[in-house]
Amino acid sequence: MSPLWTKLKHVNFKLFQVPVRYLNLMEYQSKHLLKQCGVSIQDFCMVDTSSSNELNTFRADEYVIKAQILAGGRGKGHFDNGFKGGVHITKNFSDIPNIVNKMLGHRLVTKQTPKEGIPVMKVMIARSVNILRETYISIIMDRQKNGPVIIASPAGGMDIETVAEKTPHLIKTIPVDIFEGVTDEKARDLAEFLEFKGPLREKAVREIKKLWELFLKVDATQLEINPLVETDKAEVISVDAKLNFDDNAKYRQKSIFSMENNEEEDPREVTAASYNLNYIGMNGNIGCLVNGAGLAMATMDIIKLYGGEPANFLDVGGGVSEKQVSAAFQILTADKNVQAILVNVFGGIVNCSTIANGIVNSCKSAGLKIPLVVRLQGTNVNEARKIIDTSGLPIQTASSLDDAALKAIKSIS
């Protein structure tokens, strides 16, 4: 395993799937979509930092108060003010304002957040249900099956990966014909596998079919219900939901994509995404501009190998334009930790002269204040080198990746 992979293995690698970025919704947003499609969920209301009147009329026998952030492990998390737990249960309505005030505007730290945590701007208050049994069901797109598959397990409420590893017989995977859909027979087979019995079986069948309808309606790439529960009131309810959506559906799912919340993201990632660039910030001082995730990993590994520290992962992709190159340079040079920039581009689809023009024009317009090392290979590389050589800018060129890494490290040592 490469040294950089060890460091990056917890990074959100969905950004490496160029050129697709996936939209993630918070729990309450997913529940709104489930409710609109008739899926059975807990009643809930929302409170945010601007205050909300929803809570004034919301009543239940027992309440679940849940901080809303795009991270798991909230129940075991803690806030920067010392308050423990991002999920609380109470039967006393009068307890809710105090709990909410300790959550709103404070940073929640969990095993899936940065060490400084994520600010909580919204809190969901839901009707608590007495769960008798938890199951798991998800619908995902599977390349190997050339379409959607349903994954189900009677062992819900835990990591499905752990269930698959330790008790694989408790996992059922069913490919779904996109034209046939989820038939009554297929839904009953799943309900039986999930161990819903008697009248609950038909309720589970209806819920499974509604989940499939939702999956199609919203152009989802993933719909995960963990858990799908059986309650003491003979209900079948989706207690927690996670949905992902493909950017390709944005033009016909405008209302859903308008829900996207960038408050939790690194502003540099948001800016990069607006130019169809993939950016992940790191803690080093050598900025990396490459084309392709594999080349990015190799570039960062070589920098580490020779004793340097990469400051970022920035992939401009295969169909990059001069405008995108310029945007990439602005993102890199805006980072005060970046003391040198290494450009490593292999021109297959990418025309090296496009990269060269973008580099030269960006440096001239913004003013090149830090060392820049460029290694180009592939399509139109001779023309690209000529553009750089005649630019009059103090740009160092490199003959190989090793040469480029050594020059970048030496330039700041």
N, C-alpha and C positions, 0 to 999 in steps of 0.2 A: 504494500500500500504506500502511495507516495506521501511525502510529508505534508504537502498542501491538502491532499484529500483528507488526511486525518484532521486537519484544522477546519476544513470546509464541510465536513460530513453532516453538520447540523444546520447548514445554511439552507435557505428555501430554494431548492434546485428546480422548482417549477419555472423559474426565470430562465433556465438554461434551454428550455424547449422552444427554440427560435422557430418562427417568429410569434408564436402564440403565447399570450399572457392570459391567465385564468382569473376570473372575477371571483372573489370570496365574499360571502355575506356573513354578517353576524347572526347569532342564533335567532334573535327576535325577527330579523328580516326574513330568514328562512321560514320561520313559523307563520309569518304573514302570507307567504306564498302557499304553504301547505293549507292554510285555512281557506284561501281563495279557491282552492281546488277541491274543497270538501273533505280533506283529510282530517281525522279526529285528532285534536291537540288539546292541551290545557288552555283554559282561559287565562289571559294575561293582559297587563297594561305596562306602559313605559313611563319612566321618569328620567329627565335629563337635567343638565346644568342650568337650563333656562327655566326650570320648574315645569311641572305638568299637572293639569287638572284631572287627568285620567284616574289617578290614584284615589281621588276624593269619592268616587262612586264605585270603586272596585271592592268587592267583598267576597271572602271565601272562608271556609272552616279552618284552613291552614294555608300559609303563604310560603312560597319559595322566592327568595330575593337573590338575583344573579347579576353580577357585574358583567357588562358586555364588552368583550375585547376579542380580537381574532387570535386566540391562543387557548390551548387546552390546559387542564390541571388547575382550573380556577378555584375549585373547592379547597385544595390544599395550598393555595397561594397565600401571600401576605401583602399588605399595603405599606407604602412608604411612611405612613403615620403610625405604624405598629399594629393596625387592625388586622386580625387573622381571618383568612378565608374570603374568597370571592363569591361563595354561595352560602346562604343562611336560610334556616327554616324557623318559622315562628307561627304560633296560633293567635298572637295578640297583635291586632292591627296597629295599636299605639307604638309597638316596637319598630315599625317599618321606617318612619322618618329618621330615627337615630341611626339605624343601620345604613340607610341610603346615604345619609350625610357623611358617614365614614368611608364611603366608597367613591361618591361623585367627586371628580376633580383630583383624585389621588391616584398614584401609580400602583398598579397591581403587578406583583412579581410572581411568576410561576415557572415551572420547569421548561416552558416553551417560549418565554419572553426574554428580551435582553436583560442583563443583570440589573439595570436601572428600572425595569418594569415598563408598563404601558399605561398611559393615563386613561382612566375610566370616565367617559363622557355620557354614558347611558346605563341605566339599570332597569332590568326587567323584573316585574313582580308577577308571579304566576300562581295559579291555584295548585296547591300541593295535592298529589294523588297517592293513595296507599297502594304501592306496587306489590303484587303477589308474585309476579314472574317477569323477567326481562329477556327479550330476544333481540336478534340483530338482523337487519335486512338492508341491502344496498343495491343500487343499480349503477353500473359503470360501463363506460365504453372500453372494449377490449380489442386491441389490434389482432391478437392471435385468433380470436373468434370472429373477426371481421364485423363487429357490431356490439350491441349491448349485451351484458350478462347480469343476472341477478345472483348475488351472493347472500346466503342466509345461514343463520345459526340459532339454535335454541339457547345458546350461551351468550346472552347479550350483556351490556353494561360493562364490558371490559375491552381491552385492545384486541381487535379481531386477529392481529398478527400472532398474539400469544395463543389464542384459541387454535389457530391453524397449526402452530408449531407443536403444541402439547396434546391437543385432542383433534386431529384432522378429521375424524369421523363425525365431528359436530359441525362441519362445514359442507354446505351444498352449493354447487355452482351450476346455474342453468342458463345456457345461451337463449336469447330471445330473437325470434325472427321479426325483423323490423316491420314487415307487412302484416304478419299474423298477430303480433303483439302478445300480451299476457292474456291467455284464454282462461275461462273458468276452471278448466281442468288443471292448467298449470298453476293457477293461484291456489286451488285446493291442495295440490301436491305440496306446495310450499307451506301452506297453513298447517298441514298435518306434520310436516317435518319440524315446524316451529312449535309443535305440541299444543296447539290451540284445540280445545275439545268442546263438544256439544255446540250450543248456540254461538260460542265464541269463535268457532271455526269459520262460520259464514261471515261474521264481523271481520275477521282477519282477511278473508278472501276479498271483501269489499275494500278494505284498506290497502291491500297489496295492489289491486287494480287501479285505485285512485293514485297511488304513488307512481305507477307506470304512466298514467295519463299526465301527471304533473311533469314527469321526466321528459315526455315528448313535448308538452306545451311550452316549456320554458327553455328548450334546447340545452338541457343539462349535459354535462360530461360525467357528473357524479351526483348521486343522491343517496346519502347515507343516513339511516335512522338507527341510532344507538343510544338508548334502547327503544324498541317497539314493545310496549308493556301490556300486561293483563292486570287490571285493577280489582280491588275488592268490590267494586260496583259493577262488575261484569262489563268493563269497557276495554276496548283495544285502542291504545293511544300512542301517538308518536311523541315521545317526551323530549328528545333532542334530535336536531337535524343539521346536516351539513350538505350544502349544495355548491357545486362548481359549474361554471359556464364557459363555453368556448368563445373567444373573441369573434370567431367567424359568424356568430349569431347576433352580434351587436346591432346590426341594422334592423332586425325585426324584434329585438328584445330591448328597445330603448328604455322602457320604464324600469326594467330590472337593472340595466347597466347604470342608470341614473342613481341607483342606490350606493354605488361604489364610494367607499370612504377611504381617503388617503391620509387621514390624520395620523394613523399609526405607522405609516411607511417613512423611510428615509427620504427626505425631499429630493435627494440626488437620484434615487431610484424612480421617483415620480416624474422628474424632469426627463430622465433617460427614456422612460416608457413612452412619453409623449412624442419622442422622435423614433420610436420603435428600436431603441437600443436596450441592451440588457446590462444592468449595472448592479454590482454588489460591493459595498464599501468594506474595507479591512483596516488593519492597524499599522501598515507599513508606510514607507515613504517613496516608493517607486510606482508611479502610475502606469497601468498597462492598458494599451489599446490594441485589440486583436480582432480577427474575424473567425469566429468559430469557438464553441465551448471547449473542444478538445485542445485546440491551439492555446487557448487561454490557460488551461490547466498546465500544459507543458511549459508555457512561458513563466508562470508563477513558480513552478517547480524548479526551473533552471535558476531563477533569481534566488530562491531559497538555497539551492545547492551551492551557489557561490557566495553565500553569506549575506545576501540582501533580504529585504522585506517588501513584498508587494503591498501596495496601498489599496488595490481594488481589483475587481474583475469587471472589465468593460468590453463587451462583445458587440461589434457593429454589424455583425451578420453578413449575409452573402450579397444582398442587393443594395449595398450602401451608396449614398449620394454624398456630394461635397457638403451639402447642408448638414447631413448627419455627422460627418467627420468634424465639422466646425462645432456642432453641439457637443460632441464627445470631448473635444479639447476644452471647451468652456467648463464642462463638469469637472474635468481633471484639474485644471488650473485653479478652479475655485476652492479646491481642497487645500487648506494651509499646510497639511501634513505632507503633501506631494512635493518632493524636492527634485525629482527628475521624472521624465516620461520615457517609456520604452514602447515603441510601435513595432509590432510584429505581425505582418500581413502576408498571407500566402494567397496570391491572386489566381483563383480558379474562375469562379463566376465574377468575382470582384476584379475590376480593372485597376491595376496598381497606380496608373496615372491619375485616376479619380482620387485615390487616397493621397497621393502626393500633392495634388492641387488643393485638396481640402486642408492638408497640413500647412502648406505654405501660406495660403490665404488667411488661415486662422492665426498663424504666428505673426503675420504682418499687421492684421487688424487689431489684435489684442496685445501684441508686443511679447516676444519670447523672453521670459525672465528666468527660466530654469533650464537646465540641460535637457536636450532632446536627442534620443538615439532612435534611428529608424532602420529596420531591417525589412526589406521587401523582396519577395520572390514571386515568379509566376507571370501572369498575363500582362504584357506591355511594361515589364519591369525596367527595360532600358530607357524608355521614354520617361518613366517615373523618376529614375535616378537623375536624368538630365534636368528635370524640373527642379529637383532638390538642389543639385549642384549649382545651378545658375540662379538660385533664389537670392543669394547674398546673405542668407541666414546661417547662424552658427549651428547647423544641424549635423550631428555625427551620423554617418551611415555605417552599417555593419554587414559583414559578409555571411554571418551565420547567427543562429540563436545564441550560441555560447558567447560569441564575440559581442553581440548586442547586450547580453546580461552583464558581462564583465565591464563593458564601457559605461553602462548605466550606473553600476555600483561604484566604479572608480570616480565617476563625475561628482559624487556627493561625499566621497570618503575624505 
